[in-house]
Amino acid sequence: MNYKSDSKTDFGSIAVAICVGAYTAIMLAYLAQYDLGLTATETRHLSVVAALFLALPIALDLLRTGPGNAR
């Protein structure tokens, strides 16, 4: 049996992941603005800091291992 197609990520899964992420971002922005009383600028600054905090370990791991040796 050939299982090559089982290991691929299909377009539908990627689209669902993007839509769920976008919906979550919209709901968190609404929560921050209307329930917590943050302005749009404060929300933007906090989201950039959070994105950097989450992306930094991934980027450092990719830089450490190199492009051809990633797991």
Backbone torsions as a table, in degrees:
resi	resn	phi	psi	omega
1	MET	NA	148.1	-178.8
2	ASN	-106.9	118.4	-177.3
3	TYR	-108.1	20.4	-178.8
4	LYS	-61.8	-38.8	-177.2
5	SER	-72.1	-19.9	179.6
6	ASP	-72.5	-26.4	-176.4
7	SER	-88.1	-7.0	-179.3
8	LYS	-84.4	145.9	174.0
9	THR	-92.1	122.7	-176.3
10	ASP	-84.0	166.0	-177.3
11	PHE	-62.5	-36.3	-179.6
12	GLY	-62.4	-41.5	178.5
13	SER	-64.9	-40.7	178.5
14	ILE	-65.5	-42.6	179.9
15	ALA	-64.0	-41.9	178.6
16	VAL	-64.8	-41.9	179.4
17	ALA	-63.3	-40.7	178.7
18	ILE	-66.4	-43.1	-179.8
19	CYS	-65.6	-41.9	178.5
20	VAL	-65.0	-41.2	177.2
21	GLY	-63.3	-42.0	179.0
22	ALA	-66.1	-42.1	178.9
23	TYR	-64.1	-40.0	177.5
24	THR	-63.7	-42.1	178.7
25	ALA	-63.1	-40.4	178.6
26	ILE	-64.2	-43.9	-179.1
27	MET	-67.5	-38.0	177.3
28	LEU	-67.7	-36.9	177.0
29	ALA	-65.5	-41.1	177.5
30	TYR	-62.5	-44.8	179.2
31	LEU	-61.2	-44.5	-178.9
32	ALA	-65.8	-39.0	-175.2
33	GLN	-79.3	-45.2	-171.9
34	TYR	-95.0	-32.7	-178.7
35	ASP	-92.7	-37.4	-178.6
36	LEU	-95.5	-13.7	175.9
37	GLY	78.7	20.4	177.8
38	LEU	-80.6	148.5	175.7
39	THR	-81.0	170.3	179.7
40	ALA	-64.8	-36.4	179.4
41	THR	-66.7	-42.9	178.1
42	GLU	-63.4	-41.1	178.2
43	THR	-62.9	-42.2	179.6
44	ARG	-62.8	-45.3	-179.8
45	HIS	-64.6	-42.7	178.7
46	LEU	-65.3	-36.5	-180.0
47	SER	-70.8	-34.3	176.8
48	VAL	-67.3	-42.5	178.0
49	VAL	-63.1	-42.1	179.1
50	ALA	-65.5	-40.2	179.1
51	ALA	-64.8	-41.0	177.1
52	LEU	-65.0	-40.8	179.8
53	PHE	-63.5	-37.2	-179.5
54	LEU	-80.8	-32.5	-176.1
55	ALA	-85.1	-22.6	-176.1
56	LEU	-60.3	-46.5	178.0
57	PRO	-62.6	-34.9	179.1
58	ILE	-67.3	-45.5	179.4
59	ALA	-64.1	-41.2	179.1
60	LEU	-65.0	-36.8	178.0
61	ASP	-67.0	-41.1	177.8
62	LEU	-66.3	-37.4	177.7
63	LEU	-69.1	-34.6	-178.6
64	ARG	-69.9	-43.5	-175.3
65	THR	-85.8	-24.1	-176.9
66	GLY	88.9	161.1	-174.3
67	PRO	-70.1	-29.2	-177.1
68	GLY	-88.6	-10.4	-174.8
69	ASN	-112.0	13.7	-178.9
70	ALA	-67.0	145.4	-178.6
71	ARG	-81.0	NA	NA
